[in-house]
Amino acid sequence: MSGKRPEHKAPPELFYNEEEAVKYTFNTRMIEIQNQMTERALELLALPEDKPCYLLDVGCGSGLSGEVLTEHGHYWVGYDISDSMLDIAVEREVDGDLLLQDAGMGSPFRPGTFDGCISISALQWLCNVDKKWHHPVKRLLKFFSSLYTSLVRGGKAVLQFYPENPDQVELITSQAMRAGFTGGVVVDYPNSTRAKKIFLVLFAGVSNIVMPKALGTDADYQETVGYTSSRDRTFNKRLNGKPIKKSREWITQKKTRRKKQGKDVRADSKYSGRKRKTKF
């Protein structure tokens, strides 16, 4: 039912208050979904594998999606309209730089700053009229125009969102094209109610584009990719030879990155990465 949609209950900066921010961040299912969609967004971005990229995370929240970007070796900047979400991101010591910002006011970055952009579950909020001066068409155009400018030529943006109806898809897509982007919508698992996910895949300054193939439209392709809503996901499993999350090596690498960024980190000890005993 549409009444259950968060954007119908309150503006995002009010809905994601301290209590909701904590519930969202530490809910196991939310973490799994956020990780899955961020992994898929990175797959659609198709970034170079031989070097780290500088990415923008729109609606970064408490940094769940940003952690996936870090694990893939990328640097990132994230902004969100909820200060409660950002407070948790700071407490969790995520590696990205954080900014309190309303996406409808545009992205305040210099031209050509980012190699790419992702956004998970945030874009649909711009279709709401939460204040008297809010105009969805103008806010979407402001967002996409500033995003287009902030990307390098040939950069790509992948924005996952939950439209309320087909009209919202048309509204969002038309404003993106009006801002100069090329691209379109990729719908994974279009015939599934629960697994269906919608991604807006945008190209900045590129005319000859090849849209990526959606998942779930061909059984063989689905099996090859192995991406489903019920996919078994072991949180400690790392791909491409990367260290196991929360292991001593993973912690050491994270500390090294933070030192390079000029941040204070705790000194290593014999307890770093050691599992704690279960309390009975």
N, C-alpha and C positions, 0 to 999 in steps of 0.2 A: 504494500500500500504506500502511496506517495506520502502519507502523513508520517511515515517512519523515517523519511529522508532527513538527515541532520540539517540540511540547509533550509528546511521548512520550520525548524524550531527556533532558531536564533541566528544572528550574524556570526560568522566564524570566530571572530575575536571574543565573542561572548559565549558561544556554544562550547568552544574548547577552553574552558576555564581550568583552574588548577586541578579540580577533581576529574574532569573529563580527559584532560591531558595525561594524567597518571593512568587512568583506565585504558586509554588507547595505547600508550607506550608499552605497558607491561602485560597486555593481553596476548596470550600465546598465539591465538588464531590471527589476530591483527598483525603480529610480527611475521607470521608465515606468509600471509597474503601480501604484505608490504614487500617482503623479500622476493617473492615470486614475481610480482609485477615489476619491480625494479630490475631484476635479472632479465625479464622479457624486454623492458625498455632499452636496456643496454644492447641486447641482441638486435633490436630494430635500429639502434643508432649505428651499429656496425663500425665502431671506432677502430683506428689502427691498432694492431696488436703489439707493435714494436716500440711504442712509446706511451707514457702517461699523458692524459689530456686534462684540460682545465674546463670543468663543467659547472653549469648552473642548475640548482635544484629549486624549482618554484613550488612553494608550499611545502617546504622541507620538514615542517613540524618538529618533532623531537629528535630527528636525525636518523630514523630507521632506514630510510632509503639512502641517506648519505653514507651510512656504514657499509652498504653494499658497494658504493662507488669507491670507497677507500680500499675495500678488500680486493677490488679489481685493479688497484694501483693508480687510481685517478685522484686529482686534486679537485676540490669543489668549493663553491660558495652557495649557501642556501638562504632563502628568505621566506618568512611566514608572517601572517598578520596576527597570530596568537602569541602574546608574550609569555603565556604559561607554557606553551609548547617549547618555545625557545629556551626558557629557563631550565626545562628538563634536559634539553640538548646540551646545555652548558654543564649541568650537573653530571651528565653521562660522559663528558669530555670527548665529544665527537671531534674528528679531525678537521672538519670543514669550518670555514669562516661563516658567521651567522649575522643576519640583518633583519630587523623588524620592518616590514614593508607590506603595503597593500598592492597586490598584483594589478588591480584596476587602476592604480596610479602610475603604472609603468615600471620598467626595470631601470634603476639609476646607475647604469654602468657605461663606461666609455665604449665607443664603437669598436667592434672586433675583439672584445675581451675574451669571449668563450669559444671553445672548440665545439661545444654542443650543449644541449639542455634536456633535462628530463623533468617531468612533473607527474606525481602520483596522486590521484583522487582529489584534485584541487580545482580544476578548471571550471567545473559546473557551478561553483559558488559565484562566479562572475555574472551568471545569468540572473541573479537575484537582485531585487530592489530593496536593499536593507535600510537605505536612507533616502530622504526626499530628493537629494541631488544625484542619486545613482541612476545612470542610464546604461543598461547592459551593452547596447551597441557601441557607445562611446568608450566604455571601460574595456571592452574586449579589443577594440581597435587600438586603444592606447597601449594595452598590454602587448599585443602582437607587433605593433610598430616598433616599440622600444626593444622587444626581444629580437626582432629582425636586425636591428642596428647593433645590438650587443654581440651578435654571433659573427665569427669570421666568415668570409665569403666561402660558400660551399659547406658551411656548418649545418647541422641538423638538430631538430628538436623533436622529441617524442613525448607526447602529453597524454597520459591515461586519464580518462574521466568517466563519470557516470551521468549521462544525459537523462533528463526526465522524460523526453519524448523526441521524435525525429526532428521537430522544429528547432530544438536546442542544438542538435548536431549541425543542422543547416546554418543556424545563426553563428555558431562558433567557427565553422569551416569557412563561411563566406567572409568573416572579418579577418581571418588568417590570410586568405588569398588577397584580400583588399590591401593588407599591409605589405604585400610583396612576396609572400611565401608561395612555393609550389608544393604539391604533395596531395595527401588525402587521408582517408580514414581506413584503418586496418581493424577488422573485427575478428577476434579469435573466438572460436567455438560459437558461431552465430546461432546454431540450433539448440544450444544448451541454455537453460535459464540461469543456473548457478555459475557455470564456468565462463560464460560470455564476458569478454572484456573488450573495451573499445579504446583504441589508440589513435591519436591524431599525429601523423608522421609528416613533418614539415622540412623543407629544404630551403636554405637561404642563398639566393644568387645562383641557383642551378636550374637550367631549363630541361636538359635531357636527363630525366630521372627514371629510375626503375623502382616501382613500389615493392616493398617486401611482401612475401606471401603470408597470408593469415594462417593461423593454426586451426586445426579441427575441420578444415574444409575438405581434406583428403585423408583417409584412414592411414595410408602408408606413411604420409608425411608426418602425421601426428605421432605415429610410433617412432619415427626416426628422431624427431625433436624431443619427444618425451616430456612435453609440457602439458600438464592437465591440472584442473582445479584440485584434484585429490592426489596430486603427486606426492610420493613419499619424500620427505625432505629431512635429512639429518643435519642439524644446525652446526655440528662440528666437522662436517665433511667439507673439504676444500678442493677446488678444481685446479687444474694446471700446475700441480706440484706446490701449491701454496700451503703454508703451515696451518695446522689445525687451530681453529678459533679458540682463544683463551689459553693456548699452550704457551710454554715459556718462550719459544721462538716467535710466536705471534705477538706476545707482549713486548719482546725486545724490539721487533720491527716497528711496532707502534710508537714506542718510546723514541726510537731513532728519528722517525718522521716528525714527531712533536718537537724534538730538540732542534731539528733543521728549521722549523717554523719559529724558533725562538721562544718556545713555551717551556715552562717549568715542569719537570717530571720527577717522579720519585726515584730514588737510587735503587739499583738492583739488589736483591738479597736472595738468600737460599730459599725463601718462601715464594719467590716470583713464579707464577704459573702452577704452583702446587695445589692439588685438589684438597678441599677442606673435608674433614670427616663429617659423615652424616650425623646429625643430632637426633637422639631418640627422646 
